[in-house]
Amino acid sequence: MSTTLNCAGTFVPGVSSDWFLTSFDSARKLSVWPKVGMSSYRRGVRVNSTLVTGTSQDHSSELMNLGRTSLQISKLGTGTLQWGDPGSGYGKSYREEDLAEAFDTLVQGGVNFFDTAEVYGYQGIKSGTSSEQLLGKFIRRPSGNTGSPSLTPVIASKFFTIPWTNFLVGGGFRLGRESLLAALKESLKRTGREQIDLYQIHFPFPTFSNSALMESLKEAVEMGLTKAVGVSNYSRDQMEEADDLLAKYNIPLASNQVQFSLLCQTPIEDGLLRVCRERCITLIAYSPLASGVLSEKTFTRTDSRSVQVQPLLKLMQTIGANHGGKSITQVALNYLICKGALPIPGCKSAELARLQLGVLGWRLEDAEVALLEQRKRDLKL
């Protein structure tokens, strides 16, 4: 496998919104494409000398480097926010065996990047069914690893910056740099690993300065507790500062995980995606399906938001048909890959895993990406 770097491109997931709000209260420039009508798209037209026919491009590899690191990750990842969370139906609508089947299907299909956090499914820590614990358990099984180094599962976890996180996951009151290292060691215990592949700051919080957090991440790297470091929910300015601080220690900022989808274009509008490209920082996209709005389920619903996005969904359906019958979900995720981001949709079943694997092995045309963005702008949401 070549080691040539391949650069790819607030809601805080992990706890109930009420708990978080209570806690928080306490303390590439876009290319300009001509607008192309759908009738022209169906016929096949030339846009900037490119023939648009809906034919998929041939991509031999679906792996890339995580930022400026040597970690090889799949261009599609998986988010495990709901794993082990009874509030999301764990233990009722889906169980551990469903998640295990989903994990196996994803790994065997070429997905090796799994994002978790110390607070995901925290209700199950004592019973061994938190997100980190389930993920570690699945990886340790014989079926949890394909034997191929390029597909060895990569675990990304996060440090929750709120001082009283001990009420959720145990441990002491969080103040000072040492609290990050202590939390990371607990994540290692829960995953059953000696080293996390990517350790991220879950979100900025006033009690921790950026410099203190980056120094803690530096220490985590030096101690061999993590291979790479990243941030989450950081603005463009906050991310640039973090990258500059880490550069003093010759440590690259590997990633920034933010909300990004065809409906949430903030990373494009505020320049975050552009800066990620310039600095070779991987933008990890959570909520890539806009909480399920960009899916076939929405296409059949009649609530107000579903009606609002129908013009966009119809275009996605047409584009998907021109790529051999790809679904709205698959078009939505492929769009993010085309923008250089790493989408991490949630997955709780083998059936959904197979649907998501259909995102790999093909790409939208540049003109199709432009059409989708124009249609989204036309919605004026």
N, C-alpha and C positions, 0 to 999 in steps of 0.2 A: 504494500500500500504506500503510495507516494505521501511524503510529508509536506508537500507544497501547501502553503496556507491558502485556504479557499474561504474568503470572507463572505459571510451572509449578513445578509443584513445584520379625591381619590378613594378607587375601590380597593379594599384590602381583603383578598380572599383568605379564608381559613377559619374565621370565627363568625358568629352571628353579627349582623349589622348593628343590632341594638347594643351588644357588648362593646363593639369597637367604637361606636359613636360616643358612648358614655365614657370610655377610656380616653378617647381623643379630646373630648371637651374638657376633660380634667387636665389636663396639662397644656437623494440625489435630486436636487431640485427636480420638480416634476417635468417630464418631457411634455411639450405642447403638441397635442395630436388634434387633427381636424375631427369634427364631430361626424360620425358615420351612422347613417340610418340603418335600421334593422333589415330593411329590404335589400340594401346594398350588401350588408353583412352576409345574408343568406346566399346571395349570388356569388360572392367572392370578389373583392375589390382591392385595388392597390392603394395602400396608405404608406406614404414615404418610401415608395418603391418596394414594399413588402406585399406579397400576394396573400390575402386573407382567405383561407379556405376552410379553416377549422381542423386542419390536419395536425396531429400531435407531433411535437419534435422528439427526436431520439436523444435521451439522456442516459449515458452509460452508467453513471454513478449517482447514487442518492445519499452520499455521505459528504460531509464538509468538516472543516476545522471549527472548533468553538472559539470564536474570536481570534486572537493571536496566539492561542495555545496549540499544543500538538494533539489535543483530545479530538478524536474522530467521532462525530455524532451524525445521526440520521437527520435528513432535512425536514422530517416530521417527528414531533415528539408527542408525549402523553402527559397530561396533567392529572394528578391524583388527589385533587382537592376533596372529592367526595368519598374517597376510599376510607372505610371505617367510620364514616360520619352517620350516626343514626338520624340526624336531622335531614339528611338527603336520601333516606330510605334504606341505609345499610342494615341488614338483619331482617328486612321485610321484603322490599321489592328486588333486592339483590344481596347476595351473600359472598362469603370469602371464595367459594368455589367458582362463582361467576367472574370475580376479579382475577383469579388465577388463570382461568381459561382465556380471558381477555389479554392478560400479560403474555401468556405463551403464544397466542396468535400474533400479537404485535411483534414480539422478538423474532419469531420464525419468519415473519413477513418483512423484516428489515428495519424495524423501529428499535432503537437502542437508548433513546433519551427519555428519562422519566423524572418529572419534576414533582417534588414533595415539599413538606415543611414540617417543622416540629409541632405546629398547632393543628395540622390537618388530621381530623379524626381523633383529636386529643381525648375525647370521651372514652376511647378504647385502650388507652395506654396501659392501664392496670391489667386488662384482659389480653394484652398482646395484639390488639387489632387496630391500632392507629395506622395511619397511612404509611409512615416510615417503617413500622414493624411489619406490615403486610408486604410492602415492597421488598424489604430485606429477606423475608421468608421465601418469597417467590424466586428471588435470584439465587438463593442457596440451594434450591431444589435442582436435581439433575436436569430437568427440562427448562430451568431458568436461564441456561446459557447454551448457545448454539455451538460453542467450541471455536468459533471464528473470532479472532481478536478484534476485527472491525465491528462485530456485532455484540461485543461484550456490553451488557447493560451499564449505562452511565446514570448515576444518581446525582440529582441536583436537589439540595435542601436549603433551608433558609433560617436565619436568626430573626426572631420576633423582637422588635426593639422596645416594646412597651415594658416599663420597669416591673409591673406586677403580673408578668406572664407566668410567674410561679403558681398563680391560682389555677392555671390551665395545665401546665406540664410538670409542675414540681420545681424543686430547686429554690434558690434564694432570690431575694429582691434584686433586680437587675440594675446595677450602677457600676460604671467603670469598665475598662477594657477586658478585665478578666471574665466578666459575665458572658461575653461572646464565646470565649474559649471553653468555658464550662458548659454552655449550651451545645456547642459543637460536639464535645465529648459525649454528651447524652444522646445526641443524634446518632453518633457512631455506635453506641450501645444498642439503640433501637433498631438500626439497620443491620447490625451484626458485622460491621466492617471496620477495618483499621484506618480507612481513609475515605472521605467523601470526594467525589469527582469535582463537583462545583458547589461552593458554599456562597450563598447570597445574603445580602442585607434585605429583609422583607420589605421595609419601607423606611424612609427617614423619619425620625421622631426627635423632638426638641431636647430630650435628656441625653442624647448621644450626638456629639459633633461628628461631622464627616471625617475629620482628621483622626479622631479617636477610633472610629469604626474601621478606617482603612489601616491604621496601625495594628489593630486587632487581627484583621484579615492577613496582614503581612506576617504576624507572629504565627497564625494558623498554618500558613504555607511553610514557614521555616521549621515548624514543629512536625511537618509531614502529616498534618491532620486533614488537609485538603489539597487537591491538585491544582484547582483553579478557583478564582473568586469572581463574584459578580454582584450586581445590585438589582433592586426591583422597585418599581413605582418611583423612580428617580426622574426628575425633570432634566431637560437638556443641560442646563447650567450645573445642576447637582452632579450629573453624570460626568461632565467634563472635569469638574473639580475632583471627583473621586479618581478618575483616570490619571489626572496630573499628580495627585498625591501618591498613588501606587507606583507611578513611574519613577519616583525618587528611590524606590526600593527595587527597581527593575522587575516589577511584577505587572503584567498586563491586566487591565480590567476586561474580563472575558465577555460579559453580557450585561444587559439591562432588560429586565422583564416588565413589560407594560401592557396595558390593554390596547389591542390593535385588531381591527377587523375591517371588512369592506364598509361597515356602517360606522365604526369608530375610527376616523382618519386622523385623530389628534397627532400621532407620531409623524405624520407627513406634514400636517399644517403647522406644527410648532418647530419643525426642523430637526426633531430628534432622530428620525430615520436617516436623514442626510448625514448628521454628525456620526451616527453609528457606522455608516459606510466609510466616512473619511478616516475614522479612527480604528476601523476594523474591529468593532464591538458587535457581537451578535445580539440582535434585537429578538428577544423571546416574546411571542405574542400570546397572552392569555385572553380568555373569552373570545377566541377567534371566530366563533359562530354567533357572536352577539347574544349570548345566553339563549341560544337555540332559535333565534329569529331567522337566521340564515340557514334554514333547513326545510325539508319537505313538509314537516309538520306545520310550519307557519303558512306554507303555500295553501294548505287546506283549511286554515282557520279563518274566522270572520271577525275577530276583535279588531279594534281600531288600528293598533300598530301593525297588525298583519296586512290590513287593507292598505295602509300607507306604503308599505314596502313591496306591494305586488308588482309594480312595474320593474323593479330591480330583480325580483325573483323570477319573473317571466323571462327576462334577458338571460339570467343565469341558467335557466332551464334550457333555453335555446342553444346557448353556447355549449352546455354539457352534452346536448344531443349531437352537436357537431364534433365532439371528441369521443364518439363511440358510446354515447349513452351515460355520460358521467352525471352524477346527481348534483343538486344544488349545494349540498354539504361539501362535496368533493371540489366543486368549482370555487367555493368560498375559501377553502383551505389552500388550494393550489394558487389562488390569487396571492396569498400571503407569502408563499414560497417564491413566487415570481418577484415579489417586492424585496426579497432578500431576508425576510423574517423567518423565524422558526416557530410555527404554530404548535400549540400544545393543547389540543382539545381533550376533554375528559372522555374516559372510556370505561364502561362498567360491564361489558359483555363481549363475547367472542363475535357475535353478529355485528356489533358496532365497530369492533376492531377490524373486521373484514371490510366494512364500508370505508373506514378511514384509510386502510392500506391502498384503496383505489385512487388515492391522491397521488401516489408515487408512480414514476415511470412515464410521465407525460408533462407537458407544460402548456399553459395558455399562451397564445400569441401576444406580442406587445400591443397590437391594435385592440385585442379583446380586453386586455387589462385597462386600456384607455377608455374603452366603451363602458366598462363596468364603473369606473370612477366617474365618468360623465353622468351616467344614469343615477348614481348615488347623489351627485350634486344636484341633479334635477329634482330629487325628492324634497330638498330643502328641509330636512329634518333638524 
